[in-house]
Amino acid sequence: MTIISILILVNVHTVQARDKLRTVGTSVTVMLNESAFSENETGRYLSGVAFNEGVNIYLIGQDGSVLYPSNVNADEPYVQKMLQAAQKHANQDRESIGAIYSIDDKTMSFSSVIGNAENYYLVVNYPMQVVTSTAQSYLIYVIVICAIAILVAFIVSYFISLRLAAPINSISEGVGELAKGNYDVKFTSSEYAEVAQLSDTLNYMTEEIKKSDEFQKQLLANVSHDLKTPLTMIKAYASMVQEISGDDPAKREKHLQVIIDESDRLTGLVNDVLNVSKVSTNTALNKKVFNLTDLVYGIVGKFNYLQETQGYNIMVDIDPNLYTCADEEKISQVLYNLMSNAVNYTGEDKSVYVSVKDYPAENRIKFSVRDTGRGIAKADIPNIWNRFYRIKENHARPVKGTGLGLSIVQIILKNHCFDFGVNSQVGKGSTFWVDFPSVPALGAADEE
Ligand code: ADP
């Protein structure tokens, strides 16, 4: 931009100089040709013009003698130079009154012939060096500034690219390690927000892959252990029936019952493993409005056989006609798992309390199931939701659980974004609870 301005300035100045030379040169030529000035008058006239117009005027004879100004010596080299240029242009351009040219880059000249016999040459010089040298120094100044700016930009961008490349290189090395199965790799953060975000995401991803890898290993170990025990039992008792108790109906019955129990346990395990993988992979919810009261009654009903055959007390306090919006099938599984835990871990009195309470002011329904068992220690509470976590001393009855029930509950309720939790006191029992949104019953069967 600045360079363009300088070029325009020089150009304007050149045009102005030409105009001035043309005007002054022409008028002086006409004046000298038409007036019969004496030598003195000519001198005065020319010095007046030179002073007023800011130009240098010379009147040089054909022979190189300098008529004006009188103090200039004819043998000065620049006088010879002016004479040669004037002769050259007078010969070249006889038509016009004078010619304009540059003898060097400091001066622009006008020359014309005075008198018919080509006695004298009038040379008018306009000094250009002020503008050209100022423009030149500006140009140099601008070029130096530009060069410095380019250099600084280059150095800065070089260092920026180094600083940017370093974390990206370390990230790509880390990803390479990750691909080899090294999950201990840590992606270091960077001062650049985007790179820092990428590192955080990769760290999160690594943690998740690590967890999933550990889960797979744990799953394999747990499943193979849990499969092995009942299978060993089944095989042992089947052999006993075959070899020992086959003829003794009482013993045979006992041994066959063990085989049936262990088979049930195997079925339970396989179902839980299938369920946990199903709810983990299929997070889509088929939400609709349904009657929660009826659902809870239905699930409590499934445990009636325990009341009838094993003396369990399942007490209910359920508000009528409460509606919620959720994936009914999955919620049914949640309630079933919580109920069966309460039944499994309740105390000697075999009591379980189920409550469904409406809180209209808060638009919520609280489901809770309380048992009177040994409770859960504070330290264990965060872990019980983990897959395969089992508190060993809790199992009063022969354990049927797989350690997967609460993790299924957690996955489903988190998918729904429902609040849930447990309040427990060691020695007194536990209350598992879930908050459901309360919705109006009628005309609300909108599927999401
Ligand atoms: P499980 O199939 O072993 O019951 P869960 O995931 O349902 O597995 O529960 C995990 C562990 O949490 C159980 O093994 C048990 O130790 C503890 N737990 C769950 N519910 C209760 C409860 N109502 N009272 C005491 N402990 C419980």
Boltz pocket constraint, residues with backbone or C-beta under 6 A from the ligand:
constraints:
  - pocket:
      binder: B
      contacts: [[A, 337], [A, 338], [A, 341], [A, 342], [A, 345], [A, 346], [A, 371], [A, 373], [A, 374], [A, 375], [A, 376], [A, 384], [A, 385], [A, 386], [A, 388], [A, 389], [A, 390], [A, 391], [A, 392], [A, 394], [A, 400], [A, 401], [A, 402], [A, 403], [A, 404], [A, 405], [A, 406], [A, 407], [A, 430]]
      max_distance: 6.0
